[in-house]
């Protein structure tokens, strides 16, 4: 199942701002792991996240995502911080639900096994492989509520931790290899499809923008870590 990954040159690693990458992974984690709260959106607006989001290679996804998310945040009503019943926040929660949670089957299911198993099941064989991979490498995740390990938001939590370590351990070849294998074998084979579906089905520019920026970030990671995703069949 697994294939070899190329070694990453020190020149490439030295060009990466791992603290910046950690920040992007953390934003995507918080935005994708649960229903949005007013404080989260307000925080993104207050820190003007789109102006500081890196342009990378100026791909179209990046440009479009920045515009969409930026315009949404610009129009966000700051009065919502003290009220969760306003129409704007309700609309955002409904969008998250139909994309990633339910009660109907989500349009952009956030768990990898649903894309990678013929029966489209949660916690299927690929989830077990990821569990074994994390156990071997000592990865521990503290989640607020029971959640399959292959949730897209949890992958970004692991990348958040990993980039934080790489900032202080840039010569840790085992950690670099871990990142390559995580991307190649467990995340990239299906994550682009999840973001594509999210972009197609989103009803708000918040999630349209995030899906485009998330996909562009993964493209950059694929290039930085010289990692081609395994060519696995997707079932949705």
C-alpha positions, 0 to 999 in steps of 0.5 A: 500500500505504501510507497516511498517519499523523497527526502526534503532538502535542508534548503526547502526546510529552512525556507518554511516558517513553521510557526506560520504553518502552525497558525494556519493548521490551528485556524483550520482545525478550529474552523472545521472540527465543530459548529462555529461560534461567534467568538471564533468568527470575531477573532478571525475578523479582529486579527484580519486573518486574510491579510496575513494568510500567505500567498504561497505560489499565488494559485487561483485557489488562494486568491479566490479563497482570500477574497471570499473569506475576507469579504465575509469577515468584513460583513460580519456583525460584531454585535453577534459576540453577545448573541447566538440567535442572530440570523447571520450566525444561524446561517453559518451554523446551518452551513456547517451542519449540511457540509460536515455534520448532519442531521442528513448525510453531510455533503462534505463528509469530514472523515477519511474512511467514508471516501476510502472504503467501498461501503463508505463507513466510519471507522473503517480499515483506513481509520484503523491504519491511522490509529496504528500509525499514531500509536507507533509515533506516540501521537495523542489527541485530546478531543472534546467529544468522541470523534473518529481519528480521521476527521479532517479537523483532527488532521490539522490538530496533528499538523499544528503539533508537528509544525510547532515541534519542527520549528524547534527541531528542524533537523529532526528527520524522523519528524519530517518523515512522519509528516511526509507519511501522514500526508501521503498515506493518510490525509492527502488521498482524500482531503482534496476531495473533501474540500472540493465538495465543501466548496461546491456545496457551501452556502456561505462565503465563509466556508467557500473561502476556507475550503479553497484556502485549506486546499491551497495549503495542502497543495503547498505542503505537498510541494514542500514535503515532496509528497505525492498522495497515494493513488487510492480509489475514492468512493464519493 
